[in-house]
Amino acid sequence: MNGKATETFSTRALEGEGVGKRALVTGLHGFTGYYVARELTRAGYRVFGTVMPGAETGPDIFTVDLCDRESVIRAVEEVQPDVVVHLAGIAFVAHSNADLIYRVNIVGTRNLLEALAGARHQASSVLLASSANIYGHVDLPVIDESIAPAPFNDYGVSKLAMEHMAQLWSDKLPIIIVRPFNYTGVGQDINFLLPKIVSHFRAGAREIELGNLDVARDFSDVRMVARAYRRLLALSPPGQIYNVCSGRADSLAGIIDTMSAIAGYSIDVRVNPAFVRPREVQVMVGSNRKLAGIIGELEPTPLADTLRWMYQA
């Protein structure tokens, strides 16, 4: 199917797709959760969400520890969702607590799938957020979904294990798995690379410590990612895996130059050997052809526009 035909089909299928339906977003107060909830609300869904114990709650927001099986079951029984976007989990690659990474990303996801499979009302689509980290250090011009996974850290291993575990529920639930590459936007924690860079320029810092400036990565705008998730809920058949990415690479050095132009001054970059990863691949770019073939073309936001948005927020 060509791009124009796909877009026409997508537009028709998306008309009023959420009206009268309930969406459950785990990790609602997380970086991605905010933008996904906004997209789903615009589509007509009534959005429910889960947050960790101790977080601020409100209408349609449930306090849920994913590792507490009974807590997850109670929330699902209360919501009876039509669609689910599972975002809750440990998202920071360098998180120091490996035990928590595995328990939340694998056991927590299993608890959710078990609850959904046993619910009185069966969801029409369950989207699970995995990660492009499952591909590891792949030295190829473009990475598509056929590339064999080879994760190199606990985070990537936990996400790949989550994917395999989810297959146990494939005959009971309409599961879709997404493997997002790097993405960013307003609200992302400064532990992540681009928010760190933007925050230094916003503060007028004169220097910054980074790793290898020659590497180039595939970066997307979080708003585009949220739109892709929304469309997949309505359009994707179950059992599919999709890369979510821009299909282009931006170098770290180029990002620094872009931010210098936005901020109006140059920053002194110091390469910290501790930030240089061993065996680091110079360029990593994802293929979004499979994604576009289902949901239609999503014009990636130029990274300069995303950085400007973050800088001016």
N, C-alpha and C positions, 0 to 999 in steps of 0.2 A: 504494500500500500504506500503510495507516495505521500510526501509531507502535507500537501494541501488536502488530500482526501482524509488523511488521519486527523488533521485539525478540524475539518468540518464534522467528522464523526464525533470527535471529542467534545466540541462545542454543543452539539445536539444532545449528547448523552449526559452532559453536565448541567443542563438546564433544570434548576430547582432540585438538584440531587439530594440536598439535605433536609428539605422541608418535611416536617413531621417526624424526623428521625433523631435518635440520640447517639452522640459520639462520646466515647470515653478516651481521654488522653492521659496516660500515665506520665508522671513527671511534669505536670501542668505548669509548675512554677519554674521549670528549668529554662535555659536559654532557648532551645528549639520549641518547647511546649507553648510558650507565649505566642509565637508566630503561627504555629499549627492551629491553635485554638482560634486565633483571629481569622484564619482562612476558613475554617470549618463553620464558624459563626456566620461569616459572609455567605456561605453556601446554604444557610438555612438550618443547619444542625443546632440542636440544643446541646451544648458542650458541658460534659462533666469531666472532672479531673481528680487525680490522686496526687497528694503531696506527702512528704515524709512527716512522721510525728514531730511536733514542735514547730512546724511551719504554720504560717498564717492561713486560716481557712475562710470560707464564705459559702454562699449558696452554691449548691451543686459541686462542692469540693470536699473530697473525703481524705481523711488522714489514714494513710495505709503504709505499713512496712511490708514491702513485697516478700520479704523472707518469712513473714508471718502468714502462713497458709490460710488460716481462718479469717484473718483480716481482709485478705484479698477476696475470698469467697463472699463475704458480707457485702463488700463494695460492689462486686459484679451483680449480685442478686438485687441490690438496691437500684442500680442503674439500668440493668437489662439493655445493654448497648446494641445498636444496630451496626456500628462500625467502631473499631478500636485502633488507636495509634499508640504503640508501646515505645515510649521514649525513655522511661525511667531506667536508670542504671548508672554505673560509674563511667563517665565519659572522658576523663582526663587520662591520657596514655601513661603519664609518669606517676600516677597515683601510687603511693608507697605501700598500701595495704592490699597485698595480693589475695589474702583470704576473702576480704570484702568484695574485691573485683569479681571473683568466681562465684561467691554466694549470691550477690545481687544480680549479676548478668546472666547466670545460668539458673540457679534455683529460684530466684525471684521470677524469672520469665516462665519457668515451668509451673509455678504456682498460679500465675495468671492464666496460662493456657488450660490448666486443669479446671479452673473456675469457669472459664468461658465455655469449655466443652460440656460442663455440667449445668449450665444456666438454662432456665426455662425458655428464654427467648434466644435463639441462635443468631449470632452476628453474621452479616453478609460479607464482611471483610475485616481481616485482622492484620494490620501492618506492623511488622517487627523491625526496629532499627538495629541493623548490624553495623558494619564499618568496613571501609576499604582497607583498614589495617590488616584484615585477614589475608590480603595478597602478599604482605611482607615486602622484602626488597626485590621487587621485580624489575629487572633491567630490560624493559621492552618499550618501544615507541609509544604504544597505546595499550592500556589494560582494559580488556572486556571481561564479561562474566564467565567466559570459558577458561580463563587462566586458573591453574591449580593453586589453591591457597597455600601459603607458607608463612604464617605469622611468626614474628620474631620477638614479641613481648607478651606479657600476661594479658594485657588488654585485648590484643588481637586473638590470642588463643581462646580467651573467654567468649569472644563474639563468634568465633568459628564453632566452638562447642555449643553455643546457644543455637546456631543454625542447625546443627546436626540433631540436637535435642528436639527442636521444633518439628522435625520431620516425623517424630513419633506421634504427632497430633495432626498430621496432614490429612488423614482420612476422616477426621472429626471437625476440623476447622478450616475455613478458607484463608489460609495464611499467605501473605506476601512478605518477602524479605527485601529490604533496601540496604545497599552498601554505599553510604555517602562518603565521598572524598572530603577534603578539607572544606569547611564553609565558615562564614563569619558574619558579623553584623553587630548592631547596637545591642548591648546587654551581655555579650560574651565575656566570660571571666578573663582577667588580664594574665592568668596563667597560660593562656593560649597565645601563640606567636603574634598574630596580627593585632589583637587588642593590646598586647604589650607594646608593640611598635607605635600604634596610634596614641596610646596613653602617654608615652614619652614625648611625642611631639605636642600633644595638647598641654602638657605641663611645661613646655619650653625647655626640656632637658637638653643639655649640650652634648651628651654622649649616651651610648647604649651598648650593652654587651649582647652579642648574638653568636650564632654558630657559623657554619659554612655559608658564605654569601652567594656562592655559585649555584646552589641548588635551586630547582624550579619545581613548583607544585601546582596542582589543579585546585583552584579556590573558587567557591561559589558564594553567592549572596544567600543568607538564611531565608530571605523572603521567597526566592526561587525554589529553594528546597521545600518549604512549606507548601507552595503551590503544587509541586510535583507529588508530594504525599497525598494531598487532597484529591488530585486527579486519579492517582492510582487506586484509591479507595473505591472510586466509582467505575473505573474502566478496566482494571487489571483482572484477568482470570486468576484463580487461586494457584498456589504452587510455584509462583514465579519469583525470580531474584533479579534485582535491577541495580546497576550502578547509578548513583545520583551525583552528577558532576557537570562541570562546565565544558569539558572537552578541550581545554587549553591550559597552558602552563605559564605561570608568572614567576620570575626569579626573585629571590630575596633582595638582591641588589637593585633590581628594577622597582620593587615595592618601596625600598628606601628612597629612591629617586622620586617616585610618585608622591610620597608623603612630604618630601622636601618641597616639592612644587606646591602642594596643597597648603602647607604650613608657612611657606615663605622663608625658610631658612634651612641650612644643612646641619646634619647631626654627625658627630664623630662616632663612627662604628668601631668597636673593639671586638675582635674575634676571641671568644672565650673557649679554650680547648675543651672545657667541660661540656659545652653545648654542641660540640661536633660529634655526631653519631658515627660509630665505626661501620664500615662497609656501606656508607650512605649512597644511595642511587642519586645521580645528579638530576635527572628529570623523571617525574612521575605524572602521567596524564591518563585520565579515565576516558572510556568510550561511553557516550550516552545514547548511542543509536538504538539500543533495545528499548530504553525508556521512551525516547521520542516516538518510536514506532507504535507505542501503546497510547500515550497521552497527548501526542502532537508536539510540535516544536515549542520549547520553552526558551525564549531568547535570554541567554545568560546576561546578567547585569555586568557591565564593564567593572573590573575590580577597582579602577580609579573612582568610579561613582560610589561604590560601597565604602571605600576608605574615606571619601569626603563626607558621606552620611555619618559614619562613625566619628569622624573628627569634629563635626559640627553639632553632634547630639548634645 
